[in-house]
Amino acid sequence: MDQQQRQQYWKRNLRLMAVLLTIWALVSFGAGIIFVEPLNNVSFLGVPLGFWFAQQGSIITFLILIAVYVWRMDKLDAEYGITEYEEEVRHS
């Protein structure tokens, strides 16, 4: 991979991380703290929604975002021809 491809790869990786971390911040900080009062008017599984987001929703969202990151990075790695197997072979 040449220098330009490495820069493109890194730029796309950073953009993906920025989007996913923004979503996580909005869910955890926004739904769990800022909008907790209006969300508490809605019940989810018998619990006020704002409380649920503060206690469980942000954690579940974070786990889902990790899975999305892994899935998208696997696609990005394949697009740029990066595989773990090749790295293991080079270092052996």
C-alpha positions as CSV (number, residue, x, y, z in Angstrom):
1,M,0.0,0.0,0.0
2,D,1.5,3.4,-1.0
3,Q,1.4,6.5,1.1
4,Q,-1.7,8.0,-0.5
5,Q,-3.7,4.8,0.1
6,R,-2.5,4.8,3.7
7,Q,-3.7,8.3,4.2
8,Q,-7.1,7.5,2.5
9,Y,-7.4,4.4,4.7
10,W,-6.6,6.4,7.9
11,K,-9.0,9.2,6.9
12,R,-11.9,6.8,6.4
13,N,-11.1,5.1,9.7
14,L,-11.1,8.4,11.5
15,R,-14.3,9.4,9.9
16,L,-16.0,6.2,10.9
17,M,-14.7,6.5,14.5
18,A,-15.9,10.1,14.7
19,V,-19.4,9.2,13.5
20,L,-19.7,6.3,15.9
21,L,-18.4,8.2,18.9
22,T,-20.7,11.1,18.1
23,I,-23.7,8.7,18.1
24,W,-22.5,7.2,21.4
25,A,-22.1,10.7,22.9
26,L,-25.5,11.7,21.8
27,V,-27.1,8.6,23.2
28,S,-25.2,8.5,26.5
29,F,-25.0,12.2,27.3
30,G,-28.1,13.4,25.4
31,A,-30.6,10.7,26.2
32,G,-29.2,9.9,29.6
33,I,-28.6,13.4,30.9
34,I,-29.9,16.3,28.8
35,F,-33.2,14.8,27.6
36,V,-33.8,12.6,30.6
37,E,-36.9,14.5,31.9
38,P,-38.9,14.3,28.6
39,L,-37.8,10.7,28.0
40,N,-38.9,9.7,31.5
41,N,-42.5,10.4,30.4
42,V,-42.2,7.3,28.2
43,S,-41.9,3.8,29.8
44,F,-39.7,1.1,28.4
45,L,-40.0,-2.4,29.9
46,G,-41.7,-0.8,32.9
47,V,-38.9,1.7,33.5
48,P,-38.8,5.4,32.6
49,L,-36.9,5.6,29.2
50,G,-34.5,8.3,30.4
51,F,-33.5,6.2,33.4
52,W,-33.1,3.2,31.1
53,F,-30.8,5.1,28.7
54,A,-28.7,6.3,31.6
55,Q,-28.3,2.8,33.1
56,Q,-28.5,0.4,30.2
57,G,-29.1,2.1,26.9
58,S,-25.8,3.8,26.5
59,I,-23.9,0.6,27.3
60,I,-26.0,-1.4,24.8
61,T,-25.6,1.3,22.2
62,F,-21.8,1.2,22.8
63,L,-21.7,-2.6,22.3
64,I,-23.7,-2.3,19.1
65,L,-21.4,0.5,17.9
66,I,-18.4,-1.7,18.6
67,A,-19.9,-4.4,16.4
68,V,-20.7,-1.9,13.7
69,Y,-17.1,-0.7,13.8
70,V,-15.7,-4.2,13.5
71,W,-18.0,-5.0,10.6
72,R,-17.1,-1.7,8.8
73,M,-13.4,-2.0,9.4
74,D,-13.4,-5.6,8.0
75,K,-15.0,-4.2,4.9
76,L,-12.5,-1.3,4.8
77,D,-9.6,-3.7,5.3
78,A,-10.8,-5.9,2.5
79,E,-11.2,-2.9,0.2
80,Y,-7.6,-1.9,0.8
81,G,-6.3,-5.5,0.8
82,I,-5.3,-5.7,4.5
83,T,-5.7,-9.0,6.1
84,E,-4.5,-10.3,9.5
85,Y,-3.2,-13.5,7.8
86,E,-0.7,-11.4,5.7
87,E,0.5,-9.6,8.8
88,E,1.1,-12.8,10.7
89,V,3.0,-14.3,7.7
90,R,5.2,-11.1,7.4
91,H,6.1,-11.2,11.2
92,S,6.8,-14.9,11.3
